[in-house]
Amino acid sequence: MIGSPRYWREIPQRYRYEAARCRNCGKIHFPPRDVCSACRGREFETTTLAQQGT
């Protein structure tokens, strides 16, 4: 069995869902964005999403 290349395994988004939460209004963007669509904020924090949807 062939494993994944190291560079692929070291990218966090490959194995978990990471989104950006706007620090100004709290809106969550997936995939992450540079500008918040709700308030036009530009400061985000990374948040991990659940592995399963609803």
C-alpha positions in Angstrom: 0.0 0.0 0.0 1.3 3.4 -0.9 0.9 6.2 1.6 0.2 9.9 1.0 3.2 12.1 0.2 4.5 14.1 3.2 3.7 17.5 1.8 0.0 16.4 1.3 -0.3 15.1 4.9 1.1 18.3 6.4 -1.7 20.5 5.0 -4.2 20.7 7.9 -7.3 21.3 5.7 -6.8 17.9 4.0 -7.9 15.9 7.1 -10.3 18.3 8.8 -12.7 21.0 7.9 -11.3 24.4 8.7 -13.3 27.6 8.2 -12.8 31.2 8.9 -14.9 33.0 11.6 -15.1 36.8 11.2 -13.9 38.5 14.4 -16.2 41.4 13.8 -19.6 39.7 13.3 -19.0 36.0 13.9 -20.1 34.8 10.4 -18.4 31.5 9.5 -17.1 31.1 5.9 -16.2 27.8 4.3 -14.1 27.8 2.4 -12.2 30.7 4.1 -12.4 34.1 2.5 -10.3 37.3 2.6 -13.3 39.6 3.2 -16.5 38.8 5.2 -19.6 38.8 3.0 -21.8 40.1 5.9 -19.8 43.0 7.4 -16.8 43.4 5.0 -14.5 42.6 7.9 -10.9 41.5 7.2 -9.9 39.8 10.5 -10.7 36.1 10.8 -9.8 33.3 13.2 -9.6 29.7 12.2 -12.3 27.4 13.5 -12.7 23.6 13.0 -16.0 22.4 11.7 -17.8 19.1 12.7 -16.8 16.0 10.7 -20.5 15.3 9.9 -23.2 17.5 8.5 -26.8 17.7 9.6 
